Structures are given as C-alpha cells and as structure tokens.
Amino acid sequence: MTPINQQNPEDVKFEDAHLKKIFLEHLNSIYFGKQHLIEFFEEIKGLASLIYLKEAIQECYEATQKQLTQLESIYNTINKTPSKTTVLGIKAMTLEAYISAIKSGKTAMERDVFIVFYVQIIEGIEITYFDVLRNLAKSIGYSSTFINKPFNLAVKNKLAFEAIYKAYIAEPA
C-alpha cells in the first residue's frame, strides 16, 4: 500500500488505545522471547568450554528468569495476561547461533567465540525491546520505572559478554 500523502513523524498521532495495543504486543514479544531464551541458554551452556563462559551463561539464564518474573509483574500492573505470539526473529537467531557453534571442525575456542558473539546480538535485541517498551510506557502514561530492572539486567549481561569476547579476541599491543 502506498500512502496517499507523505507524513512526517510529528504529524502522526496515535490514540492511547492504539499505543497500549502496541505496548502489549511488544511486551508479549519480549516475554515469549525470554521463555525461548531459557531453553537456548541451557543448550549453549553445554557447548561452552571455558568455565567463566559457562558461569556467564548461567548468570544470563538466571537473569532471564528474573526478567520473566519482572515482566509478569508488568502484566499484573496493567491488568493484562501474556498473549502467545511468535518470536521468529529470536528463534532464528538462536538457531543460527546453535548451528554456528556445533558446526563440525570448530575448536572449543572457536565455538566459545561464536556463542559469545551471538549472545551479544541477542542481548542487543533485548535492550532495544526494553527501550521501546520504556518509550511506549512514557507516551501512554505508564511508569517506565518498572521496565528499568529488566532493561538494566539486559545491559549488564551484554557488557559481561562483551568483556568475555574482548578477553578472547585481545587487541594487539
């Protein structure tokens, strides 16, 4: 469909009900994406070779469980329940990560580097989702502070995996 006239973003006005619907759709996507990530973290933890990578994945797993609990409290706060949605983007990314890590001929170190690379991408996606949720919450009049905890956990996880990646791929002196 081609728009009849071109609009600038400032010309577009959303109704409150529409924004709440968009907020709920994003909340559902991150909630069910997180449920999928629980399984993913269990799988890749078994593929990792370094103990501190395994520990970081375990911490990420535990953080994801906390985030799910925090997301459930958001649903309670807005008097909604999770509504099943597809999370094909996250599933495709985790499948690609898994296939890259188990590809034959890779050394343990190569597998670890691929795991860390993909987990950083996944954490970046999560950070974006939470940032969008915070912005939507503000525009609707919801408090965005209840999204800060899961957002901060996602940022913390991303930084932890960046540090692991940098330890593997040390910059030359």
C-alpha positions in Angstrom: 0.0 0.0 0.0 1.3 3.4 -0.9 0.3 6.3 1.3 -1.8 9.0 -0.4 0.3 11.7 1.1 3.6 11.7 2.8 3.6 12.4 6.5 6.3 13.4 8.9 6.6 11.6 12.2 5.4 14.6 14.1 2.2 14.7 12.0 1.3 11.1 13.1 -0.9 11.0 16.2 -1.7 7.7 17.9 -4.6 7.2 20.1 -4.0 6.0 23.6 -5.7 2.6 22.9 -3.5 2.1 19.9 -0.4 2.8 21.9 -1.5 0.4 24.6 -2.0 -2.3 22.0 1.5 -1.7 20.6 2.9 -1.8 24.1 1.2 -5.1 24.8 2.4 -6.6 21.5 6.0 -5.6 22.3 5.6 -6.9 25.9 4.3 -10.2 24.6 7.2 -10.5 22.1 9.9 -9.9 24.8 8.1 -12.2 27.3 7.8 -15.2 24.9 11.3 -14.4 23.5 12.6 -14.7 27.1 10.9 -18.0 27.5 12.6 -19.3 24.4 15.9 -18.0 25.6 15.7 -20.0 28.8 15.9 -23.2 26.7 18.6 -21.7 24.5 20.9 -20.8 27.4 20.6 -24.4 28.8 21.7 -25.7 25.4 24.6 -23.4 24.8 25.9 -23.7 28.3 26.6 -27.4 27.5 28.5 -26.3 24.4 30.8 -23.8 26.1 34.2 -24.9 27.1 35.5 -22.1 29.4 34.3 -22.2 32.9 33.8 -18.4 33.1 31.7 -18.5 29.9 29.6 -21.3 31.4 29.2 -19.2 34.5 28.2 -16.1 32.5 25.7 -18.1 30.5 24.3 -19.4 33.9 24.1 -15.9 35.2 22.3 -14.9 32.0 19.9 -17.8 32.4 19.1 -16.7 36.0 18.8 -13.0 34.9 16.3 -14.1 32.2 14.3 -15.9 34.8 14.3 -12.8 36.9 13.3 -10.7 33.9 10.3 -13.1 33.2 9.2 -12.5 36.8 9.5 -8.8 36.4 7.6 -8.9 33.1 4.8 -10.9 34.8 4.6 -8.1 37.4 4.2 -5.6 34.5 1.3 -7.7 33.2 -0.3 -7.6 36.6 0.2 -3.9 36.9 -1.6 -3.2 33.7 -4.2 -5.9 34.3 -3.3 -8.0 31.3 -2.1 -11.5 30.7 0.6 -12.8 28.3 -0.9 -13.5 24.9 1.1 -16.1 22.9 2.9 -14.6 19.9 5.5 -15.8 17.5 9.1 -14.9 18.2 10.6 -16.0 14.9 13.4 -13.4 15.0 14.8 -14.6 18.3 14.2 -18.2 17.4 16.1 -17.8 14.1 19.0 -16.0 15.8 19.3 -18.7 18.4 19.1 -21.4 15.8 21.8 -19.7 13.8 23.9 -19.4 16.9 23.4 -23.1 17.8 24.3 -24.2 14.3 27.4 -22.0 14.1 28.6 -23.3 17.5 28.1 -27.0 16.6 29.4 -26.8 13.1 31.9 -29.6 12.6 35.6 -28.8 12.6 35.3 -26.0 15.1 37.7 -25.9 18.0 36.4 -25.4 21.5 37.7 -21.8 21.4 36.0 -21.1 18.1 32.7 -22.5 19.5 33.0 -20.2 22.5 33.7 -17.1 20.3 30.6 -17.9 18.2 28.5 -18.4 21.4 29.6 -15.1 22.8 29.1 -13.3 19.5 25.5 -14.4 19.2 24.6 -13.9 22.8 25.8 -10.2 22.4 23.5 -9.8 19.4 20.6 -11.4 21.4 21.2 -9.1 24.4 21.3 -6.1 22.0 17.9 -7.1 20.7 16.6 -7.4 24.2 18.0 -3.9 25.1 16.2 -2.5 22.1 12.9 -4.2 23.1 13.1 -2.8 26.6 14.0 0.6 25.4 11.0 0.6 23.1 8.8 -0.5 26.0 10.1 2.3 28.2 9.3 4.9 25.5 5.9 3.5 24.8 5.2 3.4 28.6 6.1 7.0 28.9 3.8 8.0 25.9 0.9 6.1 27.4 1.3 7.5 30.9 2.6 4.2 32.4 5.5 4.5 34.7 8.6 3.3 32.8 10.4 2.6 36.1 9.1 -1.0 36.2 10.9 -1.7 32.9 14.2 -0.3 34.2 15.1 -3.5 36.1 14.8 -5.9 33.1 16.5 -3.3 30.9 19.4 -2.9 33.3 19.8 -6.7 33.5 20.0 -6.9 29.7 22.6 -4.1 29.6 24.6 -5.8 32.4 24.5 -9.2 30.5 25.6 -7.6 27.2 28.5 -5.8 28.9 29.6 -9.1 30.6 29.6 -10.9 27.3 31.5 -8.1 25.6 34.2 -8.4 28.2 34.4 -12.1 27.6 34.6 -11.5 23.9 37.4 -9.0 24.3 39.3 -11.4 26.5 39.2 -14.0 23.7 40.0 -11.5 20.9 42.6 -9.5 22.7 43.7 -6.4 20.9 47.3 -6.5 19.8 49.7 -4.4 22.0 
